[in-house]
Amino acid sequence: MAKWFVGQDHQHLFCLPENQVRLQTSMKKELERLRENHLKIQAVVFAANQEQISDQYHYGLRGYNQVTCEIKYL
């Protein structure tokens, strides 16, 4: 299996227990970093969607106000 990832020259790196532990530790740290960034990205997307909804709401209110003003003058 190690041959498939890194080739025959580096196969011995995965055979040493300390290298496997080091690899697992770095993978756990990277996974945690990705989880934290994912939460931040979700927050930004949520805020952007809320802003878009708010803009659409205000645009709708302006249109409603214009229509009601036009009806008053008919």
N, CA, C and O atoms as CSV, one atom per row, in Angstrom:
chain,resi,resn,atom,element,x,y,z
A,1,MET,N,N,0.817,-1.188,0.000
A,1,MET,CA,C,0.000,0.000,0.000
A,1,MET,C,C,0.864,1.256,0.000
A,1,MET,O,O,0.550,2.226,-0.689
A,2,ALA,N,N,1.950,1.243,0.768
A,2,ALA,CA,C,2.829,2.405,0.822
A,2,ALA,C,C,3.464,2.664,-0.534
A,2,ALA,O,O,3.739,3.814,-0.875
A,3,LYS,N,N,3.698,1.630,-1.302
A,3,LYS,CA,C,4.274,1.798,-2.627
A,3,LYS,C,C,3.378,2.670,-3.495
A,3,LYS,O,O,3.862,3.488,-4.278
A,4,TRP,N,N,2.082,2.492,-3.352
A,4,TRP,CA,C,1.135,3.230,-4.171
A,4,TRP,C,C,1.182,4.726,-3.874
A,4,TRP,O,O,1.040,5.545,-4.783
A,5,PHE,N,N,1.381,5.086,-2.604
A,5,PHE,CA,C,1.392,6.491,-2.221
A,5,PHE,C,C,2.715,7.191,-2.525
A,5,PHE,O,O,2.721,8.292,-3.075
A,6,VAL,N,N,3.820,6.568,-2.174
A,6,VAL,CA,C,5.098,7.276,-2.253
A,6,VAL,C,C,6.149,6.582,-3.095
A,6,VAL,O,O,7.229,7.133,-3.310
A,7,GLY,N,N,5.864,5.414,-3.565
A,7,GLY,CA,C,6.849,4.710,-4.381
A,7,GLY,C,C,7.768,3.857,-3.531
A,7,GLY,O,O,7.765,3.950,-2.304
A,8,GLN,N,N,8.543,3.036,-4.187
A,8,GLN,CA,C,9.390,2.071,-3.491
A,8,GLN,C,C,10.502,2.728,-2.681
A,8,GLN,O,O,10.888,2.212,-1.632
A,9,ASP,N,N,11.013,3.841,-3.145
A,9,ASP,CA,C,12.144,4.475,-2.467
A,9,ASP,C,C,11.787,4.953,-1.060
A,9,ASP,O,O,12.640,4.971,-0.172
A,10,HIS,N,N,10.548,5.332,-0.863
A,10,HIS,CA,C,10.150,5.894,0.423
A,10,HIS,C,C,9.290,4.940,1.243
A,10,HIS,O,O,8.751,5.333,2.278
A,11,GLN,N,N,9.157,3.731,0.812
A,11,GLN,CA,C,8.313,2.763,1.515
A,11,GLN,C,C,8.756,2.576,2.956
A,11,GLN,O,O,7.918,2.406,3.842
A,12,HIS,N,N,10.049,2.604,3.201
A,12,HIS,CA,C,10.566,2.380,4.552
A,12,HIS,C,C,10.094,3.439,5.543
A,12,HIS,O,O,10.060,3.170,6.743
A,13,LEU,N,N,9.734,4.623,5.082
A,13,LEU,CA,C,9.270,5.678,5.976
A,13,LEU,C,C,7.983,5.283,6.690
A,13,LEU,O,O,7.764,5.669,7.839
A,14,PHE,N,N,7.136,4.518,6.016
A,14,PHE,CA,C,5.874,4.122,6.620
A,14,PHE,C,C,6.010,2.876,7.485
A,14,PHE,O,O,5.090,2.538,8.229
A,15,CYS,N,N,7.114,2.208,7.399
A,15,CYS,CA,C,7.323,0.982,8.177
A,15,CYS,C,C,7.761,1.278,9.607
A,15,CYS,O,O,7.552,0.448,10.492
A,16,LEU,N,N,8.343,2.406,9.848
A,16,LEU,CA,C,8.828,2.741,11.183
A,16,LEU,C,C,7.670,3.245,12.049
A,16,LEU,O,O,6.962,4.166,11.642
A,17,PRO,N,N,7.463,2.662,13.229
A,17,PRO,CA,C,6.339,3.063,14.087
A,17,PRO,C,C,6.349,4.552,14.437
A,17,PRO,O,O,5.297,5.189,14.475
A,18,GLU,N,N,7.529,5.101,14.690
A,18,GLU,CA,C,7.574,6.530,15.060
A,18,GLU,C,C,7.144,7.417,13.893
A,18,GLU,O,O,6.560,8.478,14.110
A,19,ASN,N,N,7.422,6.998,12.670
A,19,ASN,CA,C,6.975,7.765,11.509
A,19,ASN,C,C,5.465,7.655,11.326
A,19,ASN,O,O,4.815,8.612,10.907
A,20,GLN,N,N,4.918,6.502,11.635
A,20,GLN,CA,C,3.471,6.341,11.552
A,20,GLN,C,C,2.770,7.219,12.584
A,20,GLN,O,O,1.744,7.832,12.288
A,21,VAL,N,N,3.319,7.280,13.786
A,21,VAL,CA,C,2.747,8.123,14.838
A,21,VAL,C,C,2.853,9.588,14.434
A,21,VAL,O,O,1.898,10.347,14.595
A,22,ARG,N,N,4.004,9.987,13.913
A,22,ARG,CA,C,4.212,11.353,13.469
A,22,ARG,C,C,3.227,11.714,12.357
A,22,ARG,O,O,2.657,12.805,12.350
A,23,LEU,N,N,3.036,10.797,11.431
A,23,LEU,CA,C,2.107,11.009,10.324
A,23,LEU,C,C,0.679,11.132,10.842
A,23,LEU,O,O,-0.053,12.023,10.410
A,24,GLN,N,N,0.269,10.262,11.755
A,24,GLN,CA,C,-1.074,10.324,12.325
A,24,GLN,C,C,-1.293,11.621,13.090
A,24,GLN,O,O,-2.360,12.229,13.003
A,25,THR,N,N,-0.284,12.039,13.834
A,25,THR,CA,C,-0.385,13.276,14.604
A,25,THR,C,C,-0.539,14.475,13.677
A,25,THR,O,O,-1.374,15.345,13.927
A,26,SER,N,N,0.243,14.533,12.626
A,26,SER,CA,C,0.138,15.660,11.706
A,26,SER,C,C,-1.192,15.628,10.955
A,26,SER,O,O,-1.753,16.679,10.646
A,27,MET,N,N,-1.693,14.443,10.664
A,27,MET,CA,C,-2.986,14.332,9.995
A,27,MET,C,C,-4.110,14.790,10.924
A,27,MET,O,O,-5.059,15.431,10.473
A,28,LYS,N,N,-4.013,14.470,12.216
A,28,LYS,CA,C,-5.020,14.909,13.182
A,28,LYS,C,C,-5.014,16.429,13.305
A,28,LYS,O,O,-6.072,17.055,13.367
A,29,LYS,N,N,-3.826,17.018,13.340
A,29,LYS,CA,C,-3.724,18.480,13.424
A,29,LYS,C,C,-4.313,19.132,12.181
A,29,LYS,O,O,-5.024,20.132,12.279
A,30,GLU,N,N,-4.021,18.574,11.026
A,30,GLU,CA,C,-4.539,19.115,9.772
A,30,GLU,C,C,-6.059,18.987,9.725
A,30,GLU,O,O,-6.744,19.907,9.279
A,31,LEU,N,N,-6.582,17.873,10.173
A,31,LEU,CA,C,-8.028,17.677,10.207
A,31,LEU,C,C,-8.691,18.689,11.128
A,31,LEU,O,O,-9.738,19.241,10.786
A,32,GLU,N,N,-8.107,18.939,12.273
A,32,GLU,CA,C,-8.652,19.931,13.202
A,32,GLU,C,C,-8.617,21.328,12.580
A,32,GLU,O,O,-9.569,22.096,12.718
A,33,ARG,N,N,-7.530,21.651,11.901
A,33,ARG,CA,C,-7.429,22.951,11.231
A,33,ARG,C,C,-8.511,23.097,10.170
A,33,ARG,O,O,-9.122,24.158,10.040
A,34,LEU,N,N,-8.744,22.037,9.417
A,34,LEU,CA,C,-9.773,22.061,8.384
A,34,LEU,C,C,-11.165,22.203,8.992
A,34,LEU,O,O,-12.016,22.901,8.441
A,35,ARG,N,N,-11.397,21.550,10.117
A,35,ARG,CA,C,-12.704,21.679,10.788
A,35,ARG,C,C,-12.938,23.114,11.246
A,35,ARG,O,O,-14.033,23.651,11.079
A,36,GLU,N,N,-11.910,23.735,11.823
A,36,GLU,CA,C,-12.036,25.116,12.277
A,36,GLU,C,C,-12.310,26.048,11.099
A,36,GLU,O,O,-13.170,26.926,11.182
A,37,ASN,N,N,-11.580,25.855,10.008
A,37,ASN,CA,C,-11.796,26.692,8.832
A,37,ASN,C,C,-13.176,26.459,8.231
A,37,ASN,O,O,-13.805,27.392,7.731
A,38,HIS,N,N,-13.642,25.229,8.278
A,38,HIS,CA,C,-14.968,24.921,7.753
A,38,HIS,C,C,-16.039,25.684,8.523
A,38,HIS,O,O,-16.972,26.219,7.925
A,39,LEU,N,N,-15.909,25.736,9.847
A,39,LEU,CA,C,-16.867,26.481,10.666
A,39,LEU,C,C,-16.835,27.970,10.331
A,39,LEU,O,O,-17.877,28.623,10.274
A,40,LYS,N,N,-15.641,28.496,10.112
A,40,LYS,CA,C,-15.519,29.913,9.753
A,40,LYS,C,C,-16.164,30.186,8.402
A,40,LYS,O,O,-16.860,31.187,8.228
A,41,ILE,N,N,-15.930,29.293,7.451
A,41,ILE,CA,C,-16.516,29.450,6.120
A,41,ILE,C,C,-18.041,29.380,6.199
A,41,ILE,O,O,-18.735,30.160,5.547
A,42,GLN,N,N,-18.553,28.461,6.986
A,42,GLN,CA,C,-20.003,28.355,7.144
A,42,GLN,C,C,-20.586,29.646,7.722
A,42,GLN,O,O,-21.650,30.095,7.295
A,43,ALA,N,N,-19.898,30.237,8.683
A,43,ALA,CA,C,-20.367,31.483,9.288
A,43,ALA,C,C,-20.398,32.607,8.262
A,43,ALA,O,O,-21.343,33.396,8.236
A,44,VAL,N,N,-19.386,32.686,7.425
A,44,VAL,CA,C,-19.337,33.733,6.404
A,44,VAL,C,C,-20.456,33.542,5.379
A,44,VAL,O,O,-21.114,34.506,4.986
A,45,VAL,N,N,-20.668,32.302,4.952
A,45,VAL,CA,C,-21.739,32.022,3.983
A,45,VAL,C,C,-23.100,32.354,4.593
A,45,VAL,O,O,-23.953,32.942,3.928
A,46,PHE,N,N,-23.301,31.982,5.846
A,46,PHE,CA,C,-24.561,32.286,6.517
A,46,PHE,C,C,-24.792,33.797,6.581
A,46,PHE,O,O,-25.888,34.277,6.291
A,47,ALA,N,N,-23.758,34.537,6.962
A,47,ALA,CA,C,-23.880,35.997,7.051
A,47,ALA,C,C,-24.164,36.608,5.683
A,47,ALA,O,O,-24.965,37.536,5.570
A,48,ALA,N,N,-23.521,36.097,4.660
A,48,ALA,CA,C,-23.754,36.611,3.307
A,48,ALA,C,C,-25.185,36.330,2.870
A,48,ALA,O,O,-25.826,37.180,2.252
A,49,ASN,N,N,-25.680,35.152,3.185
A,49,ASN,CA,C,-27.064,34.822,2.837
A,49,ASN,C,C,-28.046,35.710,3.591
A,49,ASN,O,O,-29.043,36.158,3.023
A,50,GLN,N,N,-27.769,35.966,4.867
A,50,GLN,CA,C,-28.628,36.844,5.651
A,50,GLN,C,C,-28.638,38.255,5.069
A,50,GLN,O,O,-29.685,38.899,5.005
A,51,GLU,N,N,-27.467,38.730,4.646
A,51,GLU,CA,C,-27.365,40.065,4.039
A,51,GLU,C,C,-28.162,40.119,2.741
A,51,GLU,O,O,-28.841,41.106,2.458
A,52,GLN,N,N,-28.073,39.062,1.968
A,52,GLN,CA,C,-28.811,39.011,0.701
A,52,GLN,C,C,-30.314,39.007,0.968
A,52,GLN,O,O,-31.068,39.690,0.275
A,53,ILE,N,N,-30.750,38.248,1.960
A,53,ILE,CA,C,-32.171,38.218,2.312
A,53,ILE,C,C,-32.617,39.600,2.776
A,53,ILE,O,O,-33.693,40.074,2.410
A,54,SER,N,N,-31.776,40.237,3.587
A,54,SER,CA,C,-32.094,41.578,4.081
A,54,SER,C,C,-32.203,42.571,2.930
A,54,SER,O,O,-33.121,43.391,2.905
A,55,ASP,N,N,-31.280,42.505,1.982
A,55,ASP,CA,C,-31.331,43.390,0.816
A,55,ASP,C,C,-32.606,43.157,0.012
A,55,ASP,O,O,-33.250,44.110,-0.425
A,56,GLN,N,N,-32.969,41.898,-0.182
A,56,GLN,CA,C,-34.180,41.584,-0.931
A,56,GLN,C,C,-35.416,42.093,-0.195
A,56,GLN,O,O,-36.358,42.581,-0.820
A,57,TYR,N,N,-35.413,41.982,1.110
A,57,TYR,CA,C,-36.525,42.474,1.924
A,57,TYR,C,C,-36.677,43.987,1.768
A,57,TYR,O,O,-37.779,44.491,1.553
A,58,HIS,N,N,-35.560,44.703,1.880
A,58,HIS,CA,C,-35.613,46.163,1.750
A,58,HIS,C,C,-36.016,46.568,0.336
A,58,HIS,O,O,-36.753,47.538,0.160
A,59,TYR,N,N,-35.549,45.851,-0.658
A,59,TYR,CA,C,-35.933,46.138,-2.032
A,59,TYR,C,C,-37.435,45.927,-2.195
A,59,TYR,O,O,-38.109,46.721,-2.852
A,60,GLY,N,N,-37.949,44.875,-1.608
A,60,GLY,CA,C,-39.390,44.607,-1.660
A,60,GLY,C,C,-40.186,45.688,-0.963
A,60,GLY,O,O,-41.239,46.095,-1.453
A,61,LEU,N,N,-39.696,46.163,0.185
A,61,LEU,CA,C,-40.385,47.253,0.889
A,61,LEU,C,C,-40.422,48.537,0.075
A,61,LEU,O,O,-41.435,49.235,0.050
A,62,ARG,N,N,-39.310,48.846,-0.594
A,62,ARG,CA,C,-39.279,50.046,-1.436
A,62,ARG,C,C,-40.298,49.936,-2.557
A,62,ARG,O,O,-41.012,50.891,-2.863
A,63,GLY,N,N,-40.356,48.755,-3.166
A,63,GLY,CA,C,-41.338,48.545,-4.228
A,63,GLY,C,C,-42.757,48.666,-3.710
A,63,GLY,O,O,-43.616,49.247,-4.373
A,64,TYR,N,N,-43.007,48.122,-2.530
A,64,TYR,CA,C,-44.327,48.213,-1.916
A,64,TYR,C,C,-44.686,49.674,-1.645
A,64,TYR,O,O,-45.803,50.106,-1.929
A,65,ASN,N,N,-43.736,50.431,-1.097
A,65,ASN,CA,C,-43.987,51.848,-0.809
A,65,ASN,C,C,-44.274,52.635,-2.077
A,65,ASN,O,O,-45.143,53.506,-2.086
A,66,GLN,N,N,-43.556,52.336,-3.136
A,66,GLN,CA,C,-43.796,53.037,-4.399
A,66,GLN,C,C,-45.179,52.727,-4.940
A,66,GLN,O,O,-45.873,53.616,-5.432
A,67,VAL,N,N,-45.575,51.483,-4.850
A,67,VAL,CA,C,-46.888,51.087,-5.355
A,67,VAL,C,C,-47.979,51.742,-4.532
A,67,VAL,O,O,-48.952,52.245,-5.096
A,68,THR,N,N,-47.843,51.750,-3.198
A,68,THR,CA,C,-48.876,52.347,-2.361
A,68,THR,C,C,-48.960,53.859,-2.592
A,68,THR,O,O,-50.050,54.429,-2.536
A,69,CYS,N,N,-47.838,54.507,-2.848
A,69,CYS,CA,C,-47.863,55.940,-3.150
A,69,CYS,C,C,-48.566,56.198,-4.472
A,69,CYS,O,O,-49.329,57.157,-4.590
A,70,GLU,N,N,-48.321,55.363,-5.458
A,70,GLU,CA,C,-48.974,55.520,-6.753
A,70,GLU,C,C,-50.469,55.280,-6.662
A,70,GLU,O,O,-51.252,55.942,-7.343
A,71,ILE,N,N,-50.869,54.336,-5.822
A,71,ILE,CA,C,-52.303,54.052,-5.654
A,71,ILE,C,C,-53.003,55.239,-4.995
A,71,ILE,O,O,-54.139,55.558,-5.347
A,72,LYS,N,N,-52.341,55.893,-4.045
A,72,LYS,CA,C,-52.922,57.050,-3.373
A,72,LYS,C,C,-53.257,58.177,-4.352
A,72,LYS,O,O,-54.243,58.895,-4.188
A,73,TYR,N,N,-52.405,58.309,-5.376
A,73,TYR,CA,C,-52.586,59.421,-6.304
A,73,TYR,C,C,-53.487,59.072,-7.481
A,73,TYR,O,O,-53.686,59.911,-8.360
A,74,LEU,N,N,-54.033,57.874,-7.528
A,74,LEU,CA,C,-54.945,57.488,-8.636
A,74,LEU,C,C,-56.295,58.023,-8.449
A,74,LEU,O,O,-57.171,57.792,-9.283
